[in-house]
């Protein structure tokens, strides 16, 4: 487990949106070996909601637009996934 001071010193240099974007990238890379388009779509929808619902006082406004774009792309990925 990482010491709390290490996590805190990392987060002081970045805003919440950048940290969430890093977690989204890691989660997406973690889902890719499963080769499931539905799981990738659910991951995209979940992070779209997280980005869209993050308070604007914590992140710049362009993360809201990223969240809305992910909320559009996620259901499209889910609908086009094979059974």
N, C-alpha and C positions, 0 to 999 in steps of 0.2 A: 504494500500500500504506500502511496506517495505521502510524504509529509505535507501538512497543511500549509506550511510556509512556502514550499516550492510551488504549490498550486496558486497561492495568493500572489507570489512574485510574478508568475506568468500572467495572471489575469489583470494585474495593474497596468500592464503595457498595452492591453487590448480592450475593446469594448465588448459588450455581451453579444452583439451581432456577429462579430468575428469569431468568438468562441463557439457560438452555435453553428456557424458555417463550418468550422473545423470538425465539430462533432458530426454534422450532417455528411461531410465528405468521408470521415472514417466509418460511419454507419453504412453508407452506400458501398464503399469498398468491401466492407465486411459481408454485405448481402450478396455481392456479385458471385462468389463461388457457389452459392446455392442454386444459381441458374433458374431462379423463379421470378418471373415477371410480376406476379401478383404480390409477392413480398416486397419487391422493389417499389411497386406502386403504393403499397401501404406505408412504406417508409417515406416515400415522397409526400404523400398526403399528410402524414403525421408531422413532418418537419414544416410543411406548408402552414399547417395550423399553428405550430409553435412560432414560426416567424411572423405570421399575421397577428397573433395575439400578444406578442411581446410588446410591452409598453413603449411608446415612442420617446419617452424621456430617457430610456436606456440605450436605444439604438437609433442610428440615422434612418430616414424615411425610406431609403432604397431597400432596406431589408423587408419592409412591408410589401413592396412590389415583388420582391423575390418570393415571399410567402404566397402572394396571390397567384403568381405564375406557377408555383409548385402545386397549388390547389387546382389549377386548371390541367396541368400535365399529369398529375397523379391519377385522377379518374380515367383519363384517356389511356394511360398505360394499363390500368386494371381492366378496362373494357376490351382492349385489344389482346389481352393475355389469353393464351390457349388453355384449355381445360386440362 
